Amino acid sequence: MPLTNQSPKLMTFNNQTFITEFILQGFSENPFLEILAIWVFLLLYIMTILGNSLIIASIWVTPGLHTPMYFLLINLALLDIICTTSVMPKLLDNLMEEKKTISFVGCMTQLYVFTWALSSELILFTAMAYDRYVAICRPLHYSTLMNNKICGVLIAIVWIMGGLNSGIHTAMLAKLSFCGPNIIEHFFCEIPPILPLSCSSTKLNELMSFVSDLFLVGANFLLTIISYGFIIANILKIRSEEGKKKAFSTCSSHLIVVTMYYFSVFSAYMSPGNSYSPEKGKVIAMLYTVLSPVLNPLIYTLRNKDVKAALRKLFVKLFPFLE
């Protein structure tokens, strides 16, 4: 049954009619492609959960890695798990169902959790850049400028600011009136494709989104770039090639992850509202909801000797016969 022919469920309150559920428009209505998508997304989801869980477990059981840098990495792994889990189970469920619906409450909940994870990751990347700046540019003051207490404060700021930003957007979106149509041209509930469905004014929401993007995305990107500007300038001052290579190896993984993440976020949220394309939005959203969470553990594992060593020790503890 074509999605455009499905009638929305409506609720009448004070002589006004409101939508009680949305229809999530997936990637294809071709049965073969949907079956293929189920297996691909399921595999990627399992890899994401397994990869990030192994990162967390290996750092947690290795006392030598109980440092600010690796505590920040644990939080990145947690946020990746939350981000992909807010999207993937419902996506897999809809791929197996003929009617791809999500309740209004379910949509707002998904939006809140996803936006919380996305916002928190942006702030976390800035904290990780600061950690690398202090380690490379101010190594003698590292224990003062980036100790466990300061790391704890930064992590608290990451989660609290991300939650506040998400809460404001979700509350403002939930107050809008939705009286039809109810088809979200996306595979999960996200702000850009939901706003056009509202039958009430969205100017305040658009203004808030712009302000949030400006400060949350723009400011954190600027701070991260400034940090890496100082880091690269400091590395170039190192005379020995071995010293340069060692210094750069400590931040190259983070730089790769940040570049990939900001590319997708800028493409999705910093483009003009009237240029939003549903198909383009789906492709870009795949980068930060599916690919980034599954690639982050691989990038940090393959380019970090300490994490690889910790993983080997973890596997030996779990499977002694591998020793």
ChimeraX commands (.cxc) that place a marker at each C-alpha (Angstrom):
marker #1 position 0.00,0.00,0.00 radius 0.5
marker #1 position 1.54,3.38,-0.97 radius 0.5
marker #1 position 2.34,5.58,1.97 radius 0.5
marker #1 position 0.44,8.51,0.51 radius 0.5
marker #1 position -2.83,6.56,0.75 radius 0.5
marker #1 position -2.60,5.83,4.46 radius 0.5
marker #1 position -4.99,7.96,6.47 radius 0.5
marker #1 position -3.52,9.57,9.59 radius 0.5
marker #1 position -4.89,8.70,13.03 radius 0.5
marker #1 position -6.47,11.83,14.46 radius 0.5
marker #1 position -7.61,12.98,17.89 radius 0.5
marker #1 position -10.14,15.77,18.50 radius 0.5
marker #1 position -9.63,18.10,21.47 radius 0.5
marker #1 position -11.45,21.42,22.04 radius 0.5
marker #1 position -12.82,21.24,18.47 radius 0.5
marker #1 position -9.27,20.88,17.08 radius 0.5
marker #1 position -7.92,17.79,15.34 radius 0.5
marker #1 position -4.41,16.50,16.07 radius 0.5
marker #1 position -2.31,13.67,14.67 radius 0.5
marker #1 position -1.56,10.85,17.13 radius 0.5
marker #1 position 0.95,9.00,14.95 radius 0.5
marker #1 position 3.37,9.60,12.09 radius 0.5
marker #1 position 4.39,7.45,9.14 radius 0.5
marker #1 position 8.13,7.13,8.66 radius 0.5
marker #1 position 9.01,6.95,5.00 radius 0.5
marker #1 position 11.93,4.53,4.69 radius 0.5
marker #1 position 14.34,3.99,1.84 radius 0.5
marker #1 position 12.36,1.81,-0.56 radius 0.5
marker #1 position 9.04,-0.01,-0.93 radius 0.5
marker #1 position 10.73,-2.79,-2.91 radius 0.5
marker #1 position 10.39,-6.00,-0.80 radius 0.5
marker #1 position 13.79,-7.36,-1.89 radius 0.5
marker #1 position 15.58,-4.10,-1.05 radius 0.5
marker #1 position 13.80,-3.93,2.32 radius 0.5
marker #1 position 14.95,-7.46,3.22 radius 0.5
marker #1 position 18.50,-6.56,2.17 radius 0.5
marker #1 position 18.31,-3.36,4.24 radius 0.5
marker #1 position 17.18,-5.32,7.31 radius 0.5
marker #1 position 20.26,-7.55,7.23 radius 0.5
marker #1 position 22.66,-4.70,6.45 radius 0.5
marker #1 position 21.32,-2.42,9.22 radius 0.5
marker #1 position 21.14,-5.32,11.69 radius 0.5
marker #1 position 24.78,-6.19,11.01 radius 0.5
marker #1 position 25.87,-2.56,11.36 radius 0.5
marker #1 position 23.87,-2.20,14.60 radius 0.5
marker #1 position 25.44,-5.33,16.10 radius 0.5
marker #1 position 28.91,-4.10,15.07 radius 0.5
marker #1 position 28.22,-0.70,16.67 radius 0.5
marker #1 position 27.08,-2.17,19.99 radius 0.5
marker #1 position 29.85,-4.75,20.07 radius 0.5
marker #1 position 32.64,-2.39,18.98 radius 0.5
marker #1 position 31.77,0.42,21.39 radius 0.5
marker #1 position 31.10,-2.01,24.26 radius 0.5
marker #1 position 34.55,-3.55,23.75 radius 0.5
marker #1 position 36.14,-0.09,23.84 radius 0.5
marker #1 position 34.36,0.69,27.14 radius 0.5
marker #1 position 35.17,-2.71,28.69 radius 0.5
marker #1 position 38.84,-2.72,27.64 radius 0.5
marker #1 position 39.45,0.76,29.09 radius 0.5
marker #1 position 37.46,-0.02,32.24 radius 0.5
marker #1 position 39.47,-3.16,33.10 radius 0.5
marker #1 position 42.87,-1.60,32.30 radius 0.5
marker #1 position 44.07,0.61,35.19 radius 0.5
marker #1 position 46.78,2.14,32.99 radius 0.5
marker #1 position 44.08,3.69,30.79 radius 0.5
marker #1 position 42.21,5.39,33.64 radius 0.5
marker #1 position 43.22,8.83,32.40 radius 0.5
marker #1 position 41.14,11.82,31.19 radius 0.5
marker #1 position 41.81,11.00,27.52 radius 0.5
marker #1 position 40.35,7.51,27.82 radius 0.5
marker #1 position 37.48,8.52,30.12 radius 0.5
marker #1 position 36.43,10.94,27.37 radius 0.5
marker #1 position 36.70,8.07,24.88 radius 0.5
marker #1 position 34.40,5.94,27.07 radius 0.5
marker #1 position 31.80,8.72,26.93 radius 0.5
marker #1 position 32.12,8.92,23.14 radius 0.5
marker #1 position 31.46,5.17,22.94 radius 0.5
marker #1 position 28.42,5.52,25.24 radius 0.5
marker #1 position 27.00,8.37,23.15 radius 0.5
marker #1 position 27.53,6.37,19.96 radius 0.5
marker #1 position 25.57,3.47,21.46 radius 0.5
marker #1 position 22.75,5.80,22.58 radius 0.5
marker #1 position 22.67,7.63,19.23 radius 0.5
marker #1 position 22.35,4.51,17.09 radius 0.5
marker #1 position 20.01,2.76,19.56 radius 0.5
marker #1 position 17.59,5.71,19.42 radius 0.5
marker #1 position 17.19,5.08,15.68 radius 0.5
marker #1 position 18.05,1.52,14.65 radius 0.5
marker #1 position 15.53,-0.67,16.60 radius 0.5
marker #1 position 12.56,1.35,15.29 radius 0.5
marker #1 position 14.05,1.42,11.79 radius 0.5
marker #1 position 14.47,-2.38,11.80 radius 0.5
marker #1 position 10.94,-2.81,13.16 radius 0.5
marker #1 position 9.47,-0.60,10.41 radius 0.5
marker #1 position 11.42,-2.43,7.71 radius 0.5
marker #1 position 9.66,-5.64,8.81 radius 0.5
marker #1 position 6.21,-4.04,9.02 radius 0.5
marker #1 position 3.88,-3.01,6.18 radius 0.5
marker #1 position 2.63,0.05,8.05 radius 0.5
marker #1 position 5.71,2.02,9.09 radius 0.5
marker #1 position 4.25,4.11,11.91 radius 0.5
marker #1 position 5.50,5.72,15.09 radius 0.5
marker #1 position 3.27,7.28,17.75 radius 0.5
marker #1 position 3.49,11.01,18.44 radius 0.5
marker #1 position 4.91,10.30,21.92 radius 0.5
marker #1 position 7.32,7.75,20.47 radius 0.5
marker #1 position 8.46,10.27,17.86 radius 0.5
marker #1 position 9.10,12.97,20.46 radius 0.5
marker #1 position 10.96,10.47,22.66 radius 0.5
marker #1 position 13.14,9.35,19.75 radius 0.5
marker #1 position 13.81,12.97,18.82 radius 0.5
marker #1 position 14.78,13.85,22.40 radius 0.5
marker #1 position 17.19,10.93,22.89 radius 0.5
marker #1 position 18.78,11.28,19.46 radius 0.5
marker #1 position 19.21,15.07,19.73 radius 0.5
marker #1 position 20.66,14.64,23.24 radius 0.5
marker #1 position 23.30,12.21,21.94 radius 0.5
marker #1 position 24.07,14.35,18.87 radius 0.5
marker #1 position 24.38,17.58,20.89 radius 0.5
marker #1 position 26.51,15.92,23.57 radius 0.5
marker #1 position 28.93,14.48,21.00 radius 0.5
marker #1 position 29.56,17.94,19.54 radius 0.5
marker #1 position 30.48,19.29,23.00 radius 0.5
marker #1 position 32.48,16.16,23.80 radius 0.5
marker #1 position 34.63,16.62,20.69 radius 0.5
marker #1 position 35.59,20.07,21.99 radius 0.5
marker #1 position 36.52,18.59,25.39 radius 0.5
marker #1 position 38.62,15.93,23.64 radius 0.5
marker #1 position 40.35,18.61,21.53 radius 0.5
marker #1 position 41.12,20.57,24.72 radius 0.5
marker #1 position 42.59,17.42,26.29 radius 0.5
marker #1 position 44.88,16.87,23.28 radius 0.5
marker #1 position 45.84,20.59,23.28 radius 0.5
marker #1 position 46.95,20.45,26.92 radius 0.5
marker #1 position 48.76,17.11,26.44 radius 0.5
marker #1 position 50.76,18.32,23.42 radius 0.5
marker #1 position 51.10,22.07,23.96 radius 0.5
marker #1 position 51.20,22.23,27.77 radius 0.5
marker #1 position 52.53,18.78,28.83 radius 0.5
marker #1 position 54.19,20.02,32.03 radius 0.5
marker #1 position 50.87,21.47,33.23 radius 0.5
marker #1 position 48.70,18.52,32.15 radius 0.5
marker #1 position 48.10,17.24,35.69 radius 0.5
marker #1 position 46.88,20.72,36.69 radius 0.5
marker #1 position 44.90,21.72,33.59 radius 0.5
marker #1 position 43.39,18.31,32.82 radius 0.5
marker #1 position 43.18,16.19,35.97 radius 0.5
marker #1 position 40.41,13.73,36.84 radius 0.5
marker #1 position 38.35,16.41,38.62 radius 0.5
marker #1 position 38.41,18.76,35.64 radius 0.5
marker #1 position 37.67,15.82,33.34 radius 0.5
marker #1 position 34.63,14.96,35.49 radius 0.5
marker #1 position 33.36,18.55,35.27 radius 0.5
marker #1 position 33.79,18.56,31.47 radius 0.5
marker #1 position 31.91,15.27,31.13 radius 0.5
marker #1 position 29.08,16.61,33.32 radius 0.5
marker #1 position 28.88,19.73,31.12 radius 0.5
marker #1 position 28.74,17.53,28.01 radius 0.5
marker #1 position 25.74,15.51,29.20 radius 0.5
marker #1 position 23.87,18.40,30.89 radius 0.5
marker #1 position 24.23,20.87,28.01 radius 0.5
marker #1 position 23.28,18.20,25.48 radius 0.5
marker #1 position 20.20,17.29,27.53 radius 0.5
marker #1 position 19.12,20.92,27.94 radius 0.5
marker #1 position 19.48,21.65,24.23 radius 0.5
marker #1 position 17.51,18.53,23.33 radius 0.5
marker #1 position 14.83,19.25,25.94 radius 0.5
marker #1 position 14.23,22.78,24.64 radius 0.5
marker #1 position 13.89,21.65,21.00 radius 0.5
marker #1 position 11.65,18.70,21.87 radius 0.5
marker #1 position 9.37,20.77,24.12 radius 0.5
marker #1 position 8.98,23.47,21.47 radius 0.5
marker #1 position 8.26,20.87,18.78 radius 0.5
marker #1 position 5.71,19.04,20.96 radius 0.5
marker #1 position 3.74,22.28,21.40 radius 0.5
marker #1 position 3.16,22.63,17.66 radius 0.5
marker #1 position -0.12,21.54,16.08 radius 0.5
marker #1 position -0.02,18.66,13.61 radius 0.5
marker #1 position -3.29,18.17,11.75 radius 0.5
marker #1 position -2.07,16.45,8.57 radius 0.5
marker #1 position -0.35,15.20,6.50 radius 0.5
marker #1 position 1.54,12.85,8.81 radius 0.5
marker #1 position 4.21,11.37,6.52 radius 0.5
marker #1 position 7.77,12.11,7.70 radius 0.5
marker #1 position 10.05,11.89,4.67 radius 0.5
marker #1 position 12.83,10.34,6.72 radius 0.5
marker #1 position 13.67,7.04,8.41 radius 0.5
marker #1 position 13.47,8.49,11.95 radius 0.5
marker #1 position 12.12,11.54,13.77 radius 0.5
marker #1 position 14.41,14.53,13.22 radius 0.5
marker #1 position 13.67,18.26,13.37 radius 0.5
marker #1 position 14.15,19.32,9.68 radius 0.5
marker #1 position 11.63,16.84,8.16 radius 0.5
marker #1 position 9.07,17.25,10.99 radius 0.5
marker #1 position 8.72,21.05,10.95 radius 0.5
marker #1 position 7.07,21.24,7.48 radius 0.5
marker #1 position 4.26,18.96,8.75 radius 0.5
marker #1 position 3.09,21.46,11.36 radius 0.5
marker #1 position -0.10,23.42,10.65 radius 0.5
marker #1 position 0.94,26.12,13.13 radius 0.5
marker #1 position 3.74,28.69,12.84 radius 0.5
marker #1 position 7.26,27.25,13.09 radius 0.5
marker #1 position 9.14,30.57,12.98 radius 0.5
marker #1 position 10.16,30.35,16.65 radius 0.5
marker #1 position 11.34,26.76,16.17 radius 0.5
marker #1 position 13.38,27.75,13.12 radius 0.5
marker #1 position 14.90,30.68,15.00 radius 0.5
marker #1 position 15.78,28.46,17.96 radius 0.5
marker #1 position 17.29,25.87,15.62 radius 0.5
marker #1 position 19.41,28.56,13.98 radius 0.5
marker #1 position 20.62,29.93,17.33 radius 0.5
marker #1 position 21.33,26.41,18.60 radius 0.5
marker #1 position 23.23,25.49,15.43 radius 0.5
marker #1 position 25.19,28.72,15.59 radius 0.5
marker #1 position 26.36,28.22,19.16 radius 0.5
marker #1 position 26.37,24.45,19.51 radius 0.5
marker #1 position 27.73,23.47,16.10 radius 0.5
marker #1 position 29.50,26.67,15.07 radius 0.5
marker #1 position 31.11,27.54,18.42 radius 0.5
marker #1 position 32.26,23.97,19.16 radius 0.5
marker #1 position 33.65,23.63,15.64 radius 0.5
marker #1 position 35.54,26.91,16.02 radius 0.5
marker #1 position 36.98,25.89,19.42 radius 0.5
marker #1 position 38.03,22.51,18.01 radius 0.5
marker #1 position 39.71,24.15,14.99 radius 0.5
marker #1 position 41.56,26.62,17.25 radius 0.5
marker #1 position 42.75,23.77,19.49 radius 0.5
marker #1 position 44.07,21.81,16.52 radius 0.5
marker #1 position 45.66,24.94,15.07 radius 0.5
marker #1 position 47.78,25.23,18.22 radius 0.5
marker #1 position 48.41,21.46,18.25 radius 0.5
marker #1 position 49.63,21.34,14.62 radius 0.5
marker #1 position 51.76,24.47,15.10 radius 0.5
marker #1 position 53.35,22.88,18.17 radius 0.5
marker #1 position 53.98,19.56,16.39 radius 0.5
marker #1 position 55.70,21.36,13.50 radius 0.5
marker #1 position 58.16,22.88,16.01 radius 0.5
marker #1 position 59.36,19.40,17.04 radius 0.5
marker #1 position 62.72,18.78,15.36 radius 0.5
marker #1 position 62.81,14.98,15.14 radius 0.5
marker #1 position 60.56,13.19,12.67 radius 0.5
marker #1 position 59.96,10.45,15.25 radius 0.5
marker #1 position 58.82,13.05,17.77 radius 0.5
marker #1 position 56.42,14.60,15.25 radius 0.5
marker #1 position 55.02,11.20,14.33 radius 0.5
marker #1 position 54.51,10.24,17.99 radius 0.5
marker #1 position 52.83,13.56,18.86 radius 0.5
marker #1 position 50.51,13.45,15.85 radius 0.5
marker #1 position 49.55,9.80,16.50 radius 0.5
marker #1 position 48.01,10.80,19.84 radius 0.5
marker #1 position 45.43,13.05,18.17 radius 0.5
marker #1 position 45.09,11.73,14.59 radius 0.5
marker #1 position 42.23,9.36,15.49 radius 0.5
marker #1 position 40.23,12.15,17.09 radius 0.5
marker #1 position 40.91,14.45,14.14 radius 0.5
marker #1 position 39.60,11.84,11.65 radius 0.5
marker #1 position 36.44,11.23,13.70 radius 0.5
marker #1 position 35.79,14.96,14.20 radius 0.5
marker #1 position 36.24,15.74,10.49 radius 0.5
marker #1 position 33.83,12.99,9.46 radius 0.5
marker #1 position 31.25,13.97,12.09 radius 0.5
marker #1 position 31.28,17.72,11.45 radius 0.5
marker #1 position 31.03,17.17,7.68 radius 0.5
marker #1 position 27.74,15.30,8.12 radius 0.5
marker #1 position 26.35,17.63,10.80 radius 0.5
marker #1 position 27.14,20.79,8.80 radius 0.5
marker #1 position 25.52,19.24,5.73 radius 0.5
marker #1 position 22.38,18.31,7.68 radius 0.5
marker #1 position 21.85,21.27,10.01 radius 0.5
marker #1 position 23.77,24.29,8.72 radius 0.5
marker #1 position 22.33,24.41,5.19 radius 0.5
marker #1 position 19.49,26.89,4.40 radius 0.5
marker #1 position 16.08,25.58,5.48 radius 0.5
marker #1 position 14.53,26.01,2.02 radius 0.5
marker #1 position 17.26,23.84,0.48 radius 0.5
marker #1 position 16.39,20.77,2.57 radius 0.5
marker #1 position 16.08,17.67,0.43 radius 0.5
marker #1 position 14.48,14.51,1.93 radius 0.5
marker #1 position 16.65,12.13,-0.09 radius 0.5
marker #1 position 19.82,14.08,0.68 radius 0.5
marker #1 position 18.77,14.25,4.34 radius 0.5
marker #1 position 18.45,10.47,4.54 radius 0.5
marker #1 position 21.89,9.89,3.05 radius 0.5
marker #1 position 23.58,12.46,5.33 radius 0.5
marker #1 position 21.74,11.15,8.41 radius 0.5
marker #1 position 23.18,7.71,7.65 radius 0.5
marker #1 position 26.65,9.14,8.29 radius 0.5
marker #1 position 26.05,10.24,11.88 radius 0.5
marker #1 position 23.42,7.67,12.95 radius 0.5
marker #1 position 24.85,4.49,11.41 radius 0.5
marker #1 position 28.32,4.83,9.89 radius 0.5
marker #1 position 30.01,7.12,12.42 radius 0.5
marker #1 position 29.08,4.99,15.49 radius 0.5
marker #1 position 30.31,1.82,13.77 radius 0.5
marker #1 position 33.54,3.39,12.43 radius 0.5
marker #1 position 34.63,5.24,15.58 radius 0.5
marker #1 position 35.70,2.08,17.49 radius 0.5
marker #1 position 37.59,0.83,14.42 radius 0.5
marker #1 position 39.41,4.16,13.97 radius 0.5
marker #1 position 40.43,4.41,17.63 radius 0.5
marker #1 position 41.41,0.73,17.80 radius 0.5
marker #1 position 43.47,0.60,14.61 radius 0.5
marker #1 position 45.35,3.84,15.34 radius 0.5
marker #1 position 45.89,3.52,19.11 radius 0.5
marker #1 position 48.48,1.07,20.47 radius 0.5
marker #1 position 47.19,1.34,24.07 radius 0.5
marker #1 position 43.61,0.50,23.08 radius 0.5
marker #1 position 44.78,-2.44,20.94 radius 0.5
marker #1 position 46.87,-3.76,23.84 radius 0.5
marker #1 position 43.92,-3.35,26.25 radius 0.5
marker #1 position 41.62,-5.21,23.83 radius 0.5
marker #1 position 44.10,-8.09,23.58 radius 0.5
marker #1 position 44.21,-8.35,27.39 radius 0.5
marker #1 position 40.41,-8.24,27.56 radius 0.5
marker #1 position 40.09,-11.05,25.01 radius 0.5
marker #1 position 42.61,-13.16,26.93 radius 0.5
marker #1 position 40.59,-12.64,30.14 radius 0.5
marker #1 position 37.35,-13.56,28.41 radius 0.5
marker #1 position 38.81,-16.40,26.34 radius 0.5
marker #1 position 41.89,-17.84,28.15 radius 0.5
marker #1 position 42.49,-20.38,25.37 radius 0.5
marker #1 position 43.53,-17.48,23.09 radius 0.5
marker #1 position 46.64,-16.83,25.21 radius 0.5
marker link #1:1,2 radius 0.2
marker link #1:2,3 radius 0.2
marker link #1:3,4 radius 0.2
marker link #1:4,5 radius 0.2
marker link #1:5,6 radius 0.2
marker link #1:6,7 radius 0.2
marker link #1:7,8 radius 0.2
marker link #1:8,9 radius 0.2
marker link #1:9,10 radius 0.2
marker link #1:10,11 radius 0.2
marker link #1:11,12 radius 0.2
marker link #1:12,13 radius 0.2
marker link #1:13,14 radius 0.2
marker link #1:14,15 radius 0.2
marker link #1:15,16 radius 0.2
marker link #1:16,17 radius 0.2
marker link #1:17,18 radius 0.2
marker link #1:18,19 radius 0.2
marker link #1:19,20 radius 0.2
marker link #1:20,21 radius 0.2
marker link #1:21,22 radius 0.2
marker link #1:22,23 radius 0.2
marker link #1:23,24 radius 0.2
marker link #1:24,25 radius 0.2
marker link #1:25,26 radius 0.2
marker link #1:26,27 radius 0.2
marker link #1:27,28 radius 0.2
marker link #1:28,29 radius 0.2
marker link #1:29,30 radius 0.2
marker link #1:30,31 radius 0.2
marker link #1:31,32 radius 0.2
marker link #1:32,33 radius 0.2
marker link #1:33,34 radius 0.2
marker link #1:34,35 radius 0.2
marker link #1:35,36 radius 0.2
marker link #1:36,37 radius 0.2
marker link #1:37,38 radius 0.2
marker link #1:38,39 radius 0.2
marker link #1:39,40 radius 0.2
marker link #1:40,41 radius 0.2
marker link #1:41,42 radius 0.2
marker link #1:42,43 radius 0.2
marker link #1:43,44 radius 0.2
marker link #1:44,45 radius 0.2
marker link #1:45,46 radius 0.2
marker link #1:46,47 radius 0.2
marker link #1:47,48 radius 0.2
marker link #1:48,49 radius 0.2
marker link #1:49,50 radius 0.2
marker link #1:50,51 radius 0.2
marker link #1:51,52 radius 0.2
marker link #1:52,53 radius 0.2
marker link #1:53,54 radius 0.2
marker link #1:54,55 radius 0.2
marker link #1:55,56 radius 0.2
marker link #1:56,57 radius 0.2
marker link #1:57,58 radius 0.2
marker link #1:58,59 radius 0.2
marker link #1:59,60 radius 0.2
marker link #1:60,61 radius 0.2
marker link #1:61,62 radius 0.2
marker link #1:62,63 radius 0.2
marker link #1:63,64 radius 0.2
marker link #1:64,65 radius 0.2
marker link #1:65,66 radius 0.2
marker link #1:66,67 radius 0.2
marker link #1:67,68 radius 0.2
marker link #1:68,69 radius 0.2
marker link #1:69,70 radius 0.2
marker link #1:70,71 radius 0.2
marker link #1:71,72 radius 0.2
marker link #1:72,73 radius 0.2
marker link #1:73,74 radius 0.2
marker link #1:74,75 radius 0.2
marker link #1:75,76 radius 0.2
marker link #1:76,77 radius 0.2
marker link #1:77,78 radius 0.2
marker link #1:78,79 radius 0.2
marker link #1:79,80 radius 0.2
marker link #1:80,81 radius 0.2
marker link #1:81,82 radius 0.2
marker link #1:82,83 radius 0.2
marker link #1:83,84 radius 0.2
marker link #1:84,85 radius 0.2
marker link #1:85,86 radius 0.2
marker link #1:86,87 radius 0.2
marker link #1:87,88 radius 0.2
marker link #1:88,89 radius 0.2
marker link #1:89,90 radius 0.2
marker link #1:90,91 radius 0.2
marker link #1:91,92 radius 0.2
marker link #1:92,93 radius 0.2
marker link #1:93,94 radius 0.2
marker link #1:94,95 radius 0.2
marker link #1:95,96 radius 0.2
marker link #1:96,97 radius 0.2
marker link #1:97,98 radius 0.2
marker link #1:98,99 radius 0.2
marker link #1:99,100 radius 0.2
marker link #1:100,101 radius 0.2
marker link #1:101,102 radius 0.2
marker link #1:102,103 radius 0.2
marker link #1:103,104 radius 0.2
marker link #1:104,105 radius 0.2
marker link #1:105,106 radius 0.2
marker link #1:106,107 radius 0.2
marker link #1:107,108 radius 0.2
marker link #1:108,109 radius 0.2
marker link #1:109,110 radius 0.2
marker link #1:110,111 radius 0.2
marker link #1:111,112 radius 0.2
marker link #1:112,113 radius 0.2
marker link #1:113,114 radius 0.2
marker link #1:114,115 radius 0.2
marker link #1:115,116 radius 0.2
marker link #1:116,117 radius 0.2
marker link #1:117,118 radius 0.2
marker link #1:118,119 radius 0.2
marker link #1:119,120 radius 0.2
marker link #1:120,121 radius 0.2
marker link #1:121,122 radius 0.2
marker link #1:122,123 radius 0.2
marker link #1:123,124 radius 0.2
marker link #1:124,125 radius 0.2
marker link #1:125,126 radius 0.2
marker link #1:126,127 radius 0.2
marker link #1:127,128 radius 0.2
marker link #1:128,129 radius 0.2
marker link #1:129,130 radius 0.2
marker link #1:130,131 radius 0.2
marker link #1:131,132 radius 0.2
marker link #1:132,133 radius 0.2
marker link #1:133,134 radius 0.2
marker link #1:134,135 radius 0.2
marker link #1:135,136 radius 0.2
marker link #1:136,137 radius 0.2
marker link #1:137,138 radius 0.2
marker link #1:138,139 radius 0.2
marker link #1:139,140 radius 0.2
marker link #1:140,141 radius 0.2
marker link #1:141,142 radius 0.2
marker link #1:142,143 radius 0.2
marker link #1:143,144 radius 0.2
marker link #1:144,145 radius 0.2
marker link #1:145,146 radius 0.2
marker link #1:146,147 radius 0.2
marker link #1:147,148 radius 0.2
marker link #1:148,149 radius 0.2
marker link #1:149,150 radius 0.2
marker link #1:150,151 radius 0.2
marker link #1:151,152 radius 0.2
marker link #1:152,153 radius 0.2
marker link #1:153,154 radius 0.2
marker link #1:154,155 radius 0.2
marker link #1:155,156 radius 0.2
marker link #1:156,157 radius 0.2
marker link #1:157,158 radius 0.2
marker link #1:158,159 radius 0.2
marker link #1:159,160 radius 0.2
marker link #1:160,161 radius 0.2
marker link #1:161,162 radius 0.2
marker link #1:162,163 radius 0.2
marker link #1:163,164 radius 0.2
marker link #1:164,165 radius 0.2
marker link #1:165,166 radius 0.2
marker link #1:166,167 radius 0.2
marker link #1:167,168 radius 0.2
marker link #1:168,169 radius 0.2
marker link #1:169,170 radius 0.2
marker link #1:170,171 radius 0.2
marker link #1:171,172 radius 0.2
marker link #1:172,173 radius 0.2
marker link #1:173,174 radius 0.2
marker link #1:174,175 radius 0.2
marker link #1:175,176 radius 0.2
marker link #1:176,177 radius 0.2
marker link #1:177,178 radius 0.2
marker link #1:178,179 radius 0.2
marker link #1:179,180 radius 0.2
marker link #1:180,181 radius 0.2
marker link #1:181,182 radius 0.2
marker link #1:182,183 radius 0.2
marker link #1:183,184 radius 0.2
marker link #1:184,185 radius 0.2
marker link #1:185,186 radius 0.2
marker link #1:186,187 radius 0.2
marker link #1:187,188 radius 0.2
marker link #1:188,189 radius 0.2
marker link #1:189,190 radius 0.2
marker link #1:190,191 radius 0.2
marker link #1:191,192 radius 0.2
marker link #1:192,193 radius 0.2
marker link #1:193,194 radius 0.2
marker link #1:194,195 radius 0.2
marker link #1:195,196 radius 0.2
marker link #1:196,197 radius 0.2
marker link #1:197,198 radius 0.2
marker link #1:198,199 radius 0.2
marker link #1:199,200 radius 0.2
marker link #1:200,201 radius 0.2
marker link #1:201,202 radius 0.2
marker link #1:202,203 radius 0.2
marker link #1:203,204 radius 0.2
marker link #1:204,205 radius 0.2
marker link #1:205,206 radius 0.2
marker link #1:206,207 radius 0.2
marker link #1:207,208 radius 0.2
marker link #1:208,209 radius 0.2
marker link #1:209,210 radius 0.2
marker link #1:210,211 radius 0.2
marker link #1:211,212 radius 0.2
marker link #1:212,213 radius 0.2
marker link #1:213,214 radius 0.2
marker link #1:214,215 radius 0.2
marker link #1:215,216 radius 0.2
marker link #1:216,217 radius 0.2
marker link #1:217,218 radius 0.2
marker link #1:218,219 radius 0.2
marker link #1:219,220 radius 0.2
marker link #1:220,221 radius 0.2
marker link #1:221,222 radius 0.2
marker link #1:222,223 radius 0.2
marker link #1:223,224 radius 0.2
marker link #1:224,225 radius 0.2
marker link #1:225,226 radius 0.2
marker link #1:226,227 radius 0.2
marker link #1:227,228 radius 0.2
marker link #1:228,229 radius 0.2
marker link #1:229,230 radius 0.2
marker link #1:230,231 radius 0.2
marker link #1:231,232 radius 0.2
marker link #1:232,233 radius 0.2
marker link #1:233,234 radius 0.2
marker link #1:234,235 radius 0.2
marker link #1:235,236 radius 0.2
marker link #1:236,237 radius 0.2
marker link #1:237,238 radius 0.2
marker link #1:238,239 radius 0.2
marker link #1:239,240 radius 0.2
marker link #1:240,241 radius 0.2
marker link #1:241,242 radius 0.2
marker link #1:242,243 radius 0.2
marker link #1:243,244 radius 0.2
marker link #1:244,245 radius 0.2
marker link #1:245,246 radius 0.2
marker link #1:246,247 radius 0.2
marker link #1:247,248 radius 0.2
marker link #1:248,249 radius 0.2
marker link #1:249,250 radius 0.2
marker link #1:250,251 radius 0.2
marker link #1:251,252 radius 0.2
marker link #1:252,253 radius 0.2
marker link #1:253,254 radius 0.2
marker link #1:254,255 radius 0.2
marker link #1:255,256 radius 0.2
marker link #1:256,257 radius 0.2
marker link #1:257,258 radius 0.2
marker link #1:258,259 radius 0.2
marker link #1:259,260 radius 0.2
marker link #1:260,261 radius 0.2
marker link #1:261,262 radius 0.2
marker link #1:262,263 radius 0.2
marker link #1:263,264 radius 0.2
marker link #1:264,265 radius 0.2
marker link #1:265,266 radius 0.2
marker link #1:266,267 radius 0.2
marker link #1:267,268 radius 0.2
marker link #1:268,269 radius 0.2
marker link #1:269,270 radius 0.2
marker link #1:270,271 radius 0.2
marker link #1:271,272 radius 0.2
marker link #1:272,273 radius 0.2
marker link #1:273,274 radius 0.2
marker link #1:274,275 radius 0.2
marker link #1:275,276 radius 0.2
marker link #1:276,277 radius 0.2
marker link #1:277,278 radius 0.2
marker link #1:278,279 radius 0.2
marker link #1:279,280 radius 0.2
marker link #1:280,281 radius 0.2
marker link #1:281,282 radius 0.2
marker link #1:282,283 radius 0.2
marker link #1:283,284 radius 0.2
marker link #1:284,285 radius 0.2
marker link #1:285,286 radius 0.2
marker link #1:286,287 radius 0.2
marker link #1:287,288 radius 0.2
marker link #1:288,289 radius 0.2
marker link #1:289,290 radius 0.2
marker link #1:290,291 radius 0.2
marker link #1:291,292 radius 0.2
marker link #1:292,293 radius 0.2
marker link #1:293,294 radius 0.2
marker link #1:294,295 radius 0.2
marker link #1:295,296 radius 0.2
marker link #1:296,297 radius 0.2
marker link #1:297,298 radius 0.2
marker link #1:298,299 radius 0.2
marker link #1:299,300 radius 0.2
marker link #1:300,301 radius 0.2
marker link #1:301,302 radius 0.2
marker link #1:302,303 radius 0.2
marker link #1:303,304 radius 0.2
marker link #1:304,305 radius 0.2
marker link #1:305,306 radius 0.2
marker link #1:306,307 radius 0.2
marker link #1:307,308 radius 0.2
marker link #1:308,309 radius 0.2
marker link #1:309,310 radius 0.2
marker link #1:310,311 radius 0.2
marker link #1:311,312 radius 0.2
marker link #1:312,313 radius 0.2
marker link #1:313,314 radius 0.2
marker link #1:314,315 radius 0.2
marker link #1:315,316 radius 0.2
marker link #1:316,317 radius 0.2
marker link #1:317,318 radius 0.2
marker link #1:318,319 radius 0.2
marker link #1:319,320 radius 0.2
marker link #1:320,321 radius 0.2
marker link #1:321,322 radius 0.2
marker link #1:322,323 radius 0.2
view
